[in-house]
Amino acid sequence: MQESRNYIVVSNGDECIRWLRNISDHSSKFIFVEEQDIRKVLQLVDAVDINAVLLHMRSQDFRQEVALSPAFLQEIAFIEEISATRPDLPVLALAETADEQLLLTIMRAGARDFIRIGTKENELLAILGRYSLRSAIRREQSTPQLESGQITAIINARPSPDSAMLAIHLAQAMQETESTLLVDLGIPHADSLLFMGLQGKYSFVDVMRNLARVDATLIDTGFARHRSGLSVLSMPDDPEDDFQISPADIYTVLRTLRKHFSQVVINLGGVTRVDFLQLLLSAVDRTILVAEQSVPSCKRNYELLRALRAQNELQNTGLVLDHYLPRLLPDADNIASSFDLPLLTMLPPAGMIRLSSVNTGDSILELSPKSQYAIRIRELAQTLQDSKDKYTHKQGLLASLQRIFSDWHISRSKLLS
């Protein structure tokens, strides 16, 4: 799999954003930041391997004299500050038109290149490609970073407590050997806290609004903590309607959480907004789709898969079939084949055990450690954790895990026993 090239785009212009989003080269990823916020851009640079910063010169969108306009001077100051703070990070200027005076001014400020908005795709990619080699050399020469944690996202097109149940127990199984965080963004909101009998002082919304404050002290004192040692961060029961998440903030917060936890499990069950899922899934290491044998579940999840695949955000995804009954149709092989996904495991109904776990707040891993549900959850957790040790980011984690998911064939007799 070709390594992704990441570019920060500072723009709030609809035409500019639409032009870049129509680029079909999936190895080039554009992360949009609306405001010329130096702090946010630098946070993002620290969080993600960035090849270049693209600044939309909005002052040039208006056919007027702009040489000394406040907007133009602000853009020049932005270029100068980025260039001074990160001299090895290219800044490229975007505008619909440019004269010689503009080009001379922005080059003196530190811009490395100029690109006209609307440039043909192949020409744009050729310009951007000039900076990929430079970024690769910069990465090799940089000081090696500490190993970061791995992030697993769980999606399900239908709101169901079973997605939260899987996320909780997968995270608890991982916590037995590694420090793990459960992030519950699923619908209904905050189910994980209810299931485990916990209360959170700090919610995911609070974290997103106070990114600069997220450190070890806040995690220890503000995140909910299960008696197993599992840390939990959840959406509030009733999130505000105007709560918005920007791509820059998502990359920043996940990078921060990676530094503090070896494993992060994100429950996105019931979330069907493709733009939101696209944003989250582009920043995680692997995705698990949870579905049942029922026609409604298969239909809705297939539609969600198709929408996400159109955005090229499912390169590393496996299927978990929940409440699976082997004697009923459609069977596991047919569902996995129709979804075109590797089958990770099949979870039994285990209705009484699940109900007891929800009502008491006790983990199935403790209540019934020899049950098929507990056994298969631990097997899944072990496989995901083993993949972290065997494959590193430099070896191409997404491609490596795809091979693991594709090659991992568990005999049906063992799974259905």
C-alpha positions as CSV (number, residue, x, y, z in Angstrom):
1,M,0.0,0.0,0.0
2,Q,1.4,3.4,-0.9
3,E,2.3,5.6,2.0
4,S,-0.2,8.4,2.6
5,R,1.0,12.0,2.1
6,N,-0.6,14.5,4.4
7,Y,-1.2,18.2,3.7
8,I,-2.7,20.8,5.9
9,V,-5.0,23.2,4.0
10,V,-5.7,26.5,5.7
11,S,-8.9,27.7,3.9
12,N,-12.5,28.5,4.5
13,G,-13.3,29.0,0.8
14,D,-15.9,26.6,-0.6
15,E,-14.4,26.5,-4.1
16,C,-10.9,25.7,-2.9
17,I,-12.1,23.0,-0.5
18,R,-14.4,21.4,-3.2
19,W,-11.5,21.4,-5.7
20,L,-9.1,19.6,-3.3
21,R,-11.8,17.1,-2.1
22,N,-12.4,16.1,-5.7
23,I,-8.8,14.9,-6.0
24,S,-9.0,11.1,-6.7
25,D,-5.5,10.3,-5.6
26,H,-6.2,8.5,-2.3
27,S,-2.6,8.5,-1.2
28,S,-2.8,12.3,-0.8
29,K,-4.8,13.4,2.2
30,F,-5.9,17.0,2.8
31,I,-6.6,18.0,6.4
32,F,-8.6,21.3,6.4
33,V,-8.2,24.0,9.0
34,E,-10.5,27.0,8.5
35,E,-8.7,29.7,10.5
36,Q,-5.1,30.9,10.3
37,D,-4.5,29.6,13.8
38,I,-0.7,29.0,14.2
39,R,-1.2,27.1,17.4
40,K,-3.7,24.6,15.9
41,V,-1.5,24.1,12.8
42,L,1.6,23.4,14.8
43,Q,-0.4,21.0,17.1
44,L,-1.4,19.2,13.9
45,V,2.1,19.1,12.6
46,D,3.3,17.5,15.8
47,A,0.4,15.0,15.7
48,V,0.7,13.9,12.0
49,D,3.5,13.5,9.5
50,I,2.8,16.5,7.4
51,N,4.4,17.0,4.0
52,A,3.4,20.7,3.5
53,V,1.0,23.4,4.6
54,L,-1.2,24.9,1.8
55,L,-2.4,28.4,2.6
56,H,-5.4,29.8,0.6
57,M,-4.7,33.4,0.0
58,R,-8.3,34.6,0.4
59,S,-7.1,38.2,0.0
60,Q,-6.5,37.4,-3.7
61,D,-10.1,36.2,-4.3
62,F,-11.3,39.8,-4.5
63,R,-10.2,41.6,-7.7
64,Q,-9.1,44.7,-5.8
65,E,-5.8,46.3,-4.7
66,V,-4.7,44.1,-1.9
67,A,-1.0,44.6,-1.6
68,L,-1.3,46.4,1.8
69,S,-4.7,45.1,2.9
70,P,-4.9,43.8,6.5
71,A,-6.0,40.3,5.1
72,F,-2.9,40.2,2.9
73,L,-0.6,41.3,5.6
74,Q,-2.1,38.6,7.9
75,E,-1.4,35.9,5.3
76,I,2.2,37.1,4.9
77,A,2.6,37.0,8.7
78,F,1.3,33.5,8.8
79,I,3.7,32.3,6.1
80,E,6.6,34.0,8.0
81,E,5.7,32.5,11.3
82,I,5.3,28.9,10.0
83,S,8.6,29.3,8.1
84,A,10.4,30.6,11.1
85,T,9.0,28.0,13.5
86,R,9.2,25.0,11.2
87,P,11.9,25.9,8.6
88,D,11.8,22.3,7.2
89,L,8.1,22.4,6.6
90,P,7.1,23.7,3.1
91,V,4.4,26.4,2.9
92,L,2.6,26.5,-0.5
93,A,0.3,29.4,-1.4
94,L,-3.1,28.9,-3.1
95,A,-5.0,31.5,-5.1
96,E,-7.0,31.9,-8.2
97,T,-4.7,34.4,-9.8
98,A,-1.3,35.9,-8.9
99,D,0.9,38.7,-10.4
100,E,4.6,39.0,-10.2
101,Q,4.5,41.3,-7.2
102,L,2.4,38.8,-5.2
103,L,4.7,35.9,-6.0
104,L,7.8,37.9,-5.1
105,T,6.2,39.0,-1.8
106,I,5.1,35.5,-0.7
107,M,8.4,33.9,-1.7
108,R,10.3,36.5,0.4
109,A,8.0,35.6,3.3
110,G,9.0,32.0,3.0
111,A,6.5,30.3,0.7
112,R,8.1,27.5,-1.4
113,D,5.6,27.4,-4.2
114,F,2.4,28.8,-5.7
115,I,-0.5,26.8,-7.0
116,R,-3.5,28.2,-8.8
117,I,-6.9,27.0,-7.5
118,G,-8.5,24.8,-10.1
119,T,-5.2,23.4,-11.4
120,K,-5.6,20.0,-13.1
121,E,-5.3,17.1,-10.9
122,N,-2.1,15.6,-12.4
123,E,-0.4,19.0,-12.3
124,L,-1.3,19.6,-8.7
125,L,-0.1,16.1,-7.7
126,A,3.2,16.7,-9.5
127,I,3.7,19.9,-7.5
128,L,2.9,18.3,-4.2
129,G,5.0,15.3,-5.1
130,R,8.1,17.5,-5.1
131,Y,7.9,17.7,-1.3
132,S,7.3,14.0,-0.5
133,L,11.0,13.0,-0.8
134,R,12.0,16.0,1.3
135,S,9.6,14.9,4.0
136,A,10.8,11.3,3.9
137,I,14.4,12.5,4.3
138,R,13.3,14.7,7.2
139,R,11.6,11.7,8.9
140,E,14.7,9.6,8.7
141,Q,16.9,12.3,10.1
142,S,14.5,13.1,13.0
143,T,14.9,11.7,16.5
144,P,13.0,8.5,16.8
145,Q,9.8,8.9,18.7
146,L,8.5,6.6,21.5
147,E,6.2,3.9,20.3
148,S,2.6,5.1,20.1
149,G,-0.5,3.3,21.0
150,Q,-2.8,1.6,18.6
151,I,-6.4,2.7,17.9
152,T,-9.2,0.3,17.1
153,A,-12.6,1.6,16.0
154,I,-15.9,-0.3,16.2
155,I,-18.7,0.6,13.9
156,N,-22.3,-0.6,13.5
157,A,-24.9,1.0,11.3
158,R,-27.7,0.2,13.8
159,P,-27.9,1.7,17.3
160,S,-27.5,-1.3,19.7
161,P,-26.1,-1.9,23.2
162,D,-24.1,-4.8,21.7
163,S,-21.6,-2.5,20.1
164,A,-20.9,-0.9,23.5
165,M,-20.8,-4.4,25.0
166,L,-18.1,-5.5,22.5
167,A,-16.1,-2.4,22.9
168,I,-16.2,-2.7,26.7
169,H,-15.0,-6.3,26.8
170,L,-12.5,-5.9,24.0
171,A,-11.0,-3.0,25.9
172,Q,-11.1,-4.9,29.2
173,A,-9.3,-7.9,27.6
174,M,-6.6,-5.6,26.3
175,Q,-6.3,-3.9,29.7
176,E,-5.3,-7.3,31.2
177,T,-1.9,-6.9,29.5
178,E,-1.6,-3.3,28.3
179,S,-2.8,0.2,29.4
180,T,-6.1,0.7,27.5
181,L,-8.6,3.5,27.0
182,L,-12.2,3.1,25.9
183,V,-13.6,6.1,24.1
184,D,-17.4,5.7,23.8
185,L,-18.9,7.9,21.0
186,G,-21.7,5.5,20.2
187,I,-25.4,5.8,20.2
188,P,-27.1,5.7,22.7
189,H,-24.7,8.0,24.3
190,A,-22.7,7.0,27.4
191,D,-23.9,3.4,27.5
192,S,-20.5,2.2,28.5
193,L,-20.6,4.2,31.7
194,L,-24.1,2.8,32.5
195,F,-23.0,-0.8,31.8
196,M,-19.9,-0.5,34.1
197,G,-21.6,1.6,36.8
198,L,-19.3,4.5,36.3
199,Q,-19.6,8.3,36.3
200,G,-17.3,10.5,34.3
201,K,-16.1,13.9,35.6
202,Y,-14.8,14.7,32.1
203,S,-16.5,14.0,28.8
204,F,-15.2,13.7,25.2
205,V,-16.7,17.1,24.6
206,D,-14.7,18.6,27.4
207,V,-11.5,17.0,26.0
208,M,-12.1,18.4,22.5
209,R,-12.7,21.9,23.9
210,N,-9.6,21.8,26.1
211,L,-7.0,20.0,24.0
212,A,-4.1,22.0,25.6
213,R,-5.0,20.6,29.0
214,V,-5.0,16.9,28.2
215,D,-2.1,15.4,30.1
216,A,-1.3,12.6,32.5
217,T,-2.8,14.5,35.4
218,L,-6.1,15.2,33.7
219,I,-6.3,11.6,32.5
220,D,-5.7,10.2,36.0
221,T,-8.1,12.6,37.7
222,G,-10.8,13.3,35.1
223,F,-11.3,10.1,33.1
224,A,-13.6,7.5,34.6
225,R,-11.7,4.4,35.8
226,H,-13.1,0.9,36.0
227,R,-11.9,-1.4,38.8
228,S,-10.1,-3.5,36.1
229,G,-7.9,-0.4,35.5
230,L,-9.6,0.4,32.2
231,S,-9.9,4.2,31.6
232,V,-13.1,5.4,30.0
233,L,-13.9,8.6,28.1
234,S,-17.5,9.0,26.9
235,M,-19.8,11.4,25.2
236,P,-22.1,13.1,27.7
237,D,-25.6,11.8,28.0
238,D,-27.0,14.8,26.2
239,P,-24.3,16.4,24.0
240,E,-24.9,19.9,22.8
241,D,-26.4,20.2,19.3
242,D,-23.8,22.8,18.2
243,F,-20.8,20.6,19.2
244,Q,-18.5,20.5,16.2
245,I,-15.2,18.5,15.6
246,S,-12.6,19.7,13.2
247,P,-10.1,17.4,11.5
248,A,-7.2,19.1,13.1
249,D,-8.7,18.6,16.6
250,I,-9.4,14.9,15.9
251,Y,-5.8,14.2,14.8
252,T,-4.5,16.2,17.8
253,V,-6.5,14.5,20.5
254,L,-5.9,11.0,19.1
255,R,-2.2,11.7,18.9
256,T,-2.3,12.8,22.6
257,L,-4.2,9.7,23.7
258,R,-1.8,7.5,21.8
259,K,1.0,8.9,23.9
260,H,-0.7,7.8,27.2
261,F,-2.2,4.4,26.3
262,S,-0.9,1.4,24.5
263,Q,-4.4,0.6,23.2
264,V,-7.4,2.8,22.5
265,V,-10.8,1.3,21.6
266,I,-13.4,3.7,20.1
267,N,-17.1,2.7,20.1
268,L,-18.9,4.3,17.1
269,G,-21.9,1.9,17.1
270,G,-25.0,3.6,15.8
271,V,-23.1,6.5,14.3
272,T,-24.0,6.8,10.6
273,R,-22.8,10.3,9.6
274,V,-20.4,9.4,6.9
275,D,-18.5,12.7,7.1
276,F,-17.9,12.1,10.9
277,L,-17.0,8.5,10.4
278,Q,-14.6,9.4,7.6
279,L,-12.9,11.9,9.8
280,L,-12.5,9.4,12.7
281,L,-11.6,6.3,10.7
282,S,-8.9,8.2,8.7
283,A,-7.1,8.6,12.0
284,V,-7.3,5.1,13.5
285,D,-5.2,2.0,12.8
286,R,-8.0,-0.6,12.2
287,T,-11.8,-0.9,12.1
288,I,-14.2,-3.6,13.2
289,L,-17.6,-3.7,11.7
290,V,-20.2,-5.4,14.0
291,A,-23.3,-6.9,12.3
292,E,-25.9,-9.6,13.0
293,Q,-27.5,-12.2,10.7
294,S,-30.7,-10.3,10.4
295,V,-31.7,-8.8,7.0
296,P,-32.0,-5.2,8.5
297,S,-28.6,-5.4,10.1
298,C,-26.9,-6.7,6.9
299,K,-28.7,-4.2,4.7
300,R,-27.9,-1.1,6.8
301,N,-24.3,-2.2,7.4
302,Y,-23.7,-2.9,3.7
303,E,-25.0,0.6,2.9
304,L,-22.7,2.1,5.5
305,L,-19.7,0.1,4.1
306,R,-20.5,1.2,0.5
307,A,-20.6,4.9,1.6
308,L,-17.3,4.6,3.5
309,R,-15.6,2.7,0.7
310,A,-16.5,5.5,-1.6
311,Q,-14.4,7.7,0.7
312,N,-11.6,5.1,0.7
313,E,-11.7,4.9,4.5
314,L,-11.9,1.1,4.9
315,Q,-8.5,-0.2,4.0
316,N,-8.0,-2.2,7.2
317,T,-11.4,-3.6,8.4
318,G,-12.6,-6.9,9.7
319,L,-16.1,-8.3,10.4
320,V,-17.5,-9.5,13.8
321,L,-20.9,-11.3,13.7
322,D,-22.7,-10.8,17.0
323,H,-25.6,-13.0,18.3
324,Y,-24.6,-15.6,15.8
325,L,-26.7,-18.7,15.4
326,P,-24.9,-21.3,13.2
327,R,-28.0,-23.1,12.1
328,L,-29.7,-20.1,10.7
329,L,-29.2,-18.3,7.3
330,P,-27.5,-16.3,6.1
331,D,-24.4,-18.0,7.4
332,A,-21.1,-16.4,8.4
333,D,-19.3,-17.2,5.2
334,N,-22.0,-15.7,3.0
335,I,-22.2,-12.5,5.0
336,A,-18.5,-12.0,5.0
337,S,-18.4,-12.7,1.3
338,S,-21.2,-10.2,0.5
339,F,-19.5,-7.6,2.7
340,D,-16.1,-8.4,1.1
341,L,-14.5,-8.4,4.6
342,P,-12.4,-10.9,6.5
343,L,-14.3,-12.6,9.3
344,L,-12.6,-12.0,12.6
345,T,-14.9,-13.9,14.9
346,M,-18.5,-14.9,15.7
347,L,-20.0,-14.0,19.1
348,P,-22.8,-16.2,20.6
349,P,-26.0,-14.7,21.9
350,A,-25.2,-15.4,25.5
351,G,-28.3,-13.5,26.6
352,M,-28.4,-14.4,30.3
353,I,-24.7,-13.7,30.7
354,R,-25.0,-10.3,28.9
355,L,-28.0,-9.3,30.9
356,S,-26.3,-10.2,34.2
357,S,-23.2,-8.2,33.2
358,V,-25.3,-5.1,32.3
359,N,-27.4,-5.2,35.5
360,T,-24.5,-5.8,37.9
361,G,-21.8,-3.8,36.1
362,D,-19.5,-6.9,36.3
363,S,-17.4,-7.9,33.3
364,I,-18.3,-11.1,31.4
365,L,-14.6,-11.9,31.5
366,E,-15.0,-12.2,35.3
367,L,-18.6,-13.5,35.6
368,S,-18.1,-16.3,33.1
369,P,-14.4,-16.5,31.9
370,K,-15.0,-19.9,30.3
371,S,-18.0,-18.8,28.3
372,Q,-17.6,-18.8,24.5
373,Y,-18.3,-15.0,24.5
374,A,-15.3,-14.4,26.9
375,I,-13.1,-16.8,25.1
376,R,-13.6,-15.3,21.7
377,I,-13.3,-11.7,23.0
378,R,-9.9,-12.6,24.5
379,E,-8.8,-14.3,21.2
380,L,-9.8,-11.2,19.2
381,A,-7.9,-8.9,21.7
382,Q,-4.8,-11.1,21.6
383,T,-4.8,-11.1,17.8
384,L,-5.0,-7.3,17.7
385,Q,-2.3,-6.9,20.3
386,D,0.0,-9.4,18.6
387,S,-0.3,-7.4,15.4
388,K,1.1,-4.4,17.2
389,D,4.2,-6.2,18.3
390,K,4.9,-7.8,15.0
391,Y,4.3,-4.9,12.7
392,T,5.3,-1.3,13.2
393,H,4.1,1.9,11.5
394,K,7.3,2.1,9.4
395,Q,6.5,-1.4,8.0
396,G,3.1,-0.2,6.9
397,L,0.6,-1.0,9.7
398,L,-2.5,-0.8,7.6
399,A,-1.2,-3.2,4.9
400,S,0.3,-5.5,7.5
401,L,-3.0,-5.7,9.5
402,Q,-4.9,-6.3,6.3
403,R,-2.7,-9.3,5.7
404,I,-3.3,-10.5,9.2
405,F,-7.1,-10.1,9.0
406,S,-7.1,-11.8,5.6
407,D,-4.9,-14.7,6.6
408,W,-6.5,-15.3,10.0
409,H,-8.8,-18.2,9.3
410,I,-10.4,-19.8,12.4
411,S,-12.1,-23.1,11.8
412,R,-15.8,-23.0,12.1
413,S,-15.9,-26.1,14.2
414,K,-13.8,-24.3,16.9
415,L,-15.8,-21.1,16.7
416,L,-19.1,-22.8,16.8
417,S,-18.3,-25.3,19.5
